[in-house]
């Protein structure tokens, strides 16, 4: 297991709709953060589209710095996955993260299985593994579909918070998906009751300062025989100004890596 950062570690610095900084973080800036923080993996997600004209230079800079690259996209459309797999090859990446943003009724095992089987020839030809991130589909359905397909080119990106929207707790998600994990998103969080006790808020925290039991999580993955790269992600609450929010995001990343480094020495 190697420790890394992803573009979703710096969402505010890159910019979100309605809050774009004067100088958004670039892919080269994210690589520079790897050197600054002393990590060996970077994951470029769809919130940081890569400039096609500079991909070769970006790949060369990553190799020169000894940084392993992982790529990210969204959806299970075959044409997009084919395009992204080709991009992975240019970048020297062997893992492509995607998230299924299916908007209809909850997918059944058979529906997800069919979608994944259509992608197998693309993945096998390119040598790229596809890691489906848990999001809107219940973990047991994702696990069952992967069992049906049974390919080493298919697995999951295990995110520690996303499935609260299903809703599913972290422990249930880890139990269902640990053995399929190809990539780990370490995203710490805190759930709090609203003052009137009729509801909850969920906010991110620096790694090791929330309710995520990271040592337990890593132990469960080891028990399942998995050794994925661990990518730090952050959910930083919006502050009064974009500049303040970005400053907090940068500080959280610097706080998180030393904590995780004690658990993931590479």
Buried (B, 14 or more C-beta within 10 A) or exposed (E): BBBBBBBBBBBBBBBEEEEEBEEEBBBEBBBBBBEEBEBBBBBBBBBBEBEEEEBEEBBEBBEEEEBBBBBBBBBBBEEEBBEBBEBBEBBEBBBBBBBBEBEEEEBEBEBBBBBBBEBBEBBEEBEBBBBBBBBBBBBBBBBBBBEBBEBEBBBBBBBBBBBBEBEBEBEBBBBBBBBBBBBBBBBBBBEEEEEEEEEEEBEBBBBBBBBBBBEEBBEBBEEBEBEBBBBBBBBBEEBEEBEEBBBBBBEBBEBBBEBBBEBBEE
